[in-house]
Amino acid sequence: MSCRLDFIRHGEPEGGRLYRGASIDDPLSDKGWRQMWQTVGEDNHWDCIVSSPLQRCHGFALALGEKHGLPVAIEKDFREVGFGSWEGRSPADIQQHCPGDYAAFYGDPVRNRPPGAEDLPDFGRRVARAFEATAQACPDQRVLVVAHAGVIRAALGHVMQAPPQAWYRVKVDNAGLSRFLLDEKGKQLVFHNLPRLPQETLAGC
C-alpha cells in the first residue's frame, strides 16, 4: 500500500503579504488564482482533494474539484497556525515597530511567540494528526492537500523529524508544491516548493 500526498500552498490572497492565521479569511487575489492554475496545469494528476477550511485554500480546491470531477474534503486541522496579535499585520510593520520581537521570533519561534499566538508544538501535533488521518483515509490514492505555509512547514517537520525551532528555515512560496510518499519504506519527501509539477513525474501522475 502507498499514498501520495501533494501539498500546495494557497496563492497570494487579497491584501498582500500579512500574518494570517485562522482568524483572517481573505480570498485569493486575481494573481493568486493565476498562480494556482499555473502550478497545477491543465491536466488532472490526483484522485481527491483535501483542503483547509479557509477560503484562500477552499475556494481553489472547489474550483479544481469541479473542473476534474474530484471529491473535495475539508480538514479543519490543516488550517493555518494562529499568529495572535500579529494577525493582519505585515512583516514590514512588525520589523519597523517591534524589531526585537521580530528577530526573537525568527531566532526561536517556539519560545518567542507573538502575544496570543498558537503554541507551535501544539500546532505541529494537529498537523501531524491530519497528515496521518489523510493518508489512512486515502490508501493507494494521489491526494492534493491545499493548505498554508505553516502547515507545509509542520508537515515537513513531521516527515523529516525536524523540531519546530527549525521550521521557519524552510521557504514556502505561494502556490509552491511539495510531495510526500508513504509506502513500505515509511514517509519520504520527494520534492519541495516547486512552481509546477516536474516533467519527469508527469508520466507517473
C-alpha positions as CSV (number, residue, x, y, z in Angstrom):
1,M,0.0,0.0,0.0
2,S,1.2,3.5,-0.8
3,C,-0.2,7.0,-0.6
4,R,1.0,10.2,-2.3
5,L,0.3,13.5,-0.6
6,D,0.9,16.6,-2.7
7,F,0.7,19.8,-0.6
8,I,0.2,23.1,-2.4
9,R,0.3,26.4,-0.6
10,H,-2.5,28.8,-1.5
11,G,-1.8,31.6,-3.9
12,E,-1.5,35.3,-3.0
13,P,-4.6,36.4,-1.0
14,E,-6.3,39.8,-1.3
15,G,-4.5,42.3,0.8
16,G,-1.0,41.1,0.0
17,R,1.6,39.7,2.4
18,L,0.3,39.6,6.0
19,Y,0.4,37.3,9.0
20,R,-2.8,35.4,8.5
21,G,-3.9,32.5,10.7
22,A,-7.4,31.1,11.1
23,S,-8.9,34.4,12.2
24,I,-8.4,36.2,8.9
25,D,-10.1,34.6,5.9
26,D,-9.2,36.6,2.9
27,P,-9.9,35.1,-0.5
28,L,-7.4,34.7,-3.3
29,S,-6.5,37.7,-5.3
30,D,-6.6,37.5,-9.1
31,K,-2.9,37.0,-9.1
32,G,-3.3,34.2,-6.5
33,W,-5.8,32.4,-8.8
34,R,-3.3,32.6,-11.7
35,Q,-0.5,31.3,-9.5
36,M,-2.6,28.2,-8.5
37,W,-3.7,27.3,-12.0
38,Q,-0.2,27.8,-13.3
39,T,1.2,25.3,-10.7
40,V,-1.4,22.5,-11.2
41,G,-1.6,22.8,-15.0
42,E,-4.5,21.8,-17.3
43,D,-4.4,18.0,-16.7
44,N,-5.6,16.1,-13.7
45,H,-2.9,14.4,-11.5
46,W,-5.0,13.5,-8.4
47,D,-7.7,11.2,-7.2
48,C,-9.1,13.5,-4.5
49,I,-8.5,16.9,-2.8
50,V,-8.3,17.7,0.9
51,S,-8.4,21.4,1.9
52,S,-8.0,23.8,4.8
53,P,-11.4,25.3,5.6
54,L,-10.1,28.8,4.9
55,Q,-11.3,30.3,1.6
56,R,-7.9,31.1,0.2
57,C,-7.5,27.3,0.1
58,H,-11.0,26.0,-0.1
59,G,-12.1,28.3,-2.9
60,F,-9.4,26.9,-5.3
61,A,-10.0,23.3,-4.0
62,L,-13.6,23.5,-5.0
63,A,-12.8,25.0,-8.4
64,L,-10.2,22.3,-9.2
65,G,-12.5,19.6,-8.0
66,E,-15.3,20.8,-10.2
67,K,-13.0,21.0,-13.2
68,H,-11.9,17.4,-12.9
69,G,-14.8,15.8,-11.1
70,L,-12.8,15.2,-7.9
71,P,-14.2,14.8,-4.4
72,V,-13.2,17.7,-2.1
73,A,-13.0,17.1,1.7
74,I,-12.4,19.7,4.4
75,E,-9.8,19.0,7.1
76,K,-10.0,21.6,9.8
77,D,-6.7,20.7,11.3
78,F,-5.0,21.9,8.1
79,R,-5.9,25.5,8.9
80,E,-3.0,27.9,9.4
81,V,-1.2,28.5,12.7
82,G,-2.6,31.3,14.8
83,F,-0.4,34.4,15.0
84,G,-2.2,36.2,17.9
85,S,-1.6,39.9,18.0
86,W,0.3,39.8,14.7
87,E,-2.7,38.7,12.7
88,G,-3.5,41.2,9.9
89,R,-0.1,43.0,10.2
90,S,2.6,42.8,7.6
91,P,6.2,41.6,8.3
92,A,7.5,45.0,7.4
93,D,5.2,46.6,10.0
94,I,6.4,44.2,12.7
95,Q,10.0,44.8,11.7
96,Q,9.6,48.6,11.9
97,H,7.6,48.8,15.2
98,C,8.7,45.6,17.0
99,P,12.2,44.8,15.7
100,G,13.3,42.9,18.8
101,D,10.2,40.8,18.8
102,Y,10.6,40.1,15.1
103,A,14.2,39.0,15.4
104,A,13.4,36.9,18.5
105,F,10.5,35.1,16.8
106,Y,12.6,34.0,13.8
107,G,15.5,33.1,16.1
108,D,13.3,30.8,18.2
109,P,9.7,30.7,17.1
110,V,8.8,28.2,19.9
111,R,9.9,30.4,22.9
112,N,9.1,33.7,21.3
113,R,5.5,33.6,20.1
114,P,3.5,36.7,19.3
115,P,1.1,37.5,22.2
116,G,-1.9,35.2,22.0
117,A,-0.4,33.1,19.2
118,E,-1.0,29.3,19.0
119,D,1.6,27.1,20.6
120,L,3.9,25.9,17.8
121,P,4.4,22.3,19.1
122,D,0.6,22.0,19.6
123,F,0.1,23.2,16.0
124,G,2.6,20.6,14.8
125,R,0.8,17.9,16.6
126,R,-2.6,18.8,15.0
127,V,-1.0,18.9,11.5
128,A,0.7,15.6,12.1
129,R,-2.7,14.1,13.1
130,A,-4.3,15.4,10.0
131,F,-1.4,14.2,7.8
132,E,-1.7,10.7,9.2
133,A,-5.5,10.7,9.1
134,T,-5.5,11.8,5.4
135,A,-3.0,9.1,4.5
136,Q,-5.1,6.4,6.3
137,A,-8.3,7.6,4.7
138,C,-6.8,7.6,1.2
139,P,-4.8,4.4,0.7
140,D,-3.3,3.9,-2.8
141,Q,-4.5,7.4,-3.9
142,R,-2.9,10.5,-5.2
143,V,-4.1,13.3,-2.8
144,L,-3.8,17.0,-3.3
145,V,-3.8,19.0,0.0
146,V,-4.5,22.7,-0.4
147,A,-3.1,24.4,2.7
148,H,-0.8,27.0,4.1
149,A,2.9,27.8,4.6
150,G,2.8,26.9,8.2
151,V,1.0,23.7,7.6
152,I,3.5,22.6,4.9
153,R,6.4,23.5,7.3
154,A,4.8,21.4,10.0
155,A,4.3,18.5,7.6
156,L,7.9,18.7,6.6
157,G,8.9,18.7,10.3
158,H,6.7,15.6,10.9
159,V,8.2,13.7,8.0
160,M,11.8,14.8,8.5
161,Q,11.6,14.7,12.3
162,A,12.7,18.3,12.5
163,P,12.0,20.3,15.6
164,P,9.6,23.3,15.5
165,Q,12.5,25.7,16.1
166,A,13.8,24.8,12.6
167,W,10.6,25.1,10.6
168,Y,10.9,28.8,9.7
169,R,14.3,28.0,8.0
170,V,12.2,26.5,5.2
171,K,10.9,28.7,2.3
172,V,7.3,28.0,1.1
173,D,6.2,30.2,-1.8
174,N,2.7,31.0,-2.8
175,A,1.4,28.1,-4.9
176,G,4.6,26.1,-4.2
177,L,4.1,22.3,-4.4
178,S,5.6,19.7,-2.1
179,R,5.3,15.9,-2.4
180,F,5.3,13.2,0.2
181,L,5.2,9.5,-0.4
182,L,4.1,7.0,2.2
183,D,4.8,3.3,1.5
184,E,6.5,0.3,2.9
185,K,9.7,2.4,3.5
186,G,7.8,4.9,5.6
187,K,7.3,8.6,4.9
188,Q,9.5,10.3,2.4
189,L,9.9,13.8,1.0
190,V,10.0,13.6,-2.8
191,F,10.3,17.3,-3.7
192,H,9.5,20.7,-2.1
193,N,8.3,24.1,-3.1
194,L,8.2,23.6,-6.9
195,P,6.4,26.2,-9.0
196,R,4.9,23.4,-11.1
197,L,4.9,19.6,-11.4
198,P,8.3,18.4,-12.8
199,Q,8.1,17.0,-16.3
200,E,9.7,13.7,-15.3
201,T,7.0,13.0,-12.8
202,L,4.0,13.7,-15.1
203,A,4.1,10.2,-16.7
204,G,3.6,8.7,-13.2
205,C,0.9,11.1,-12.2
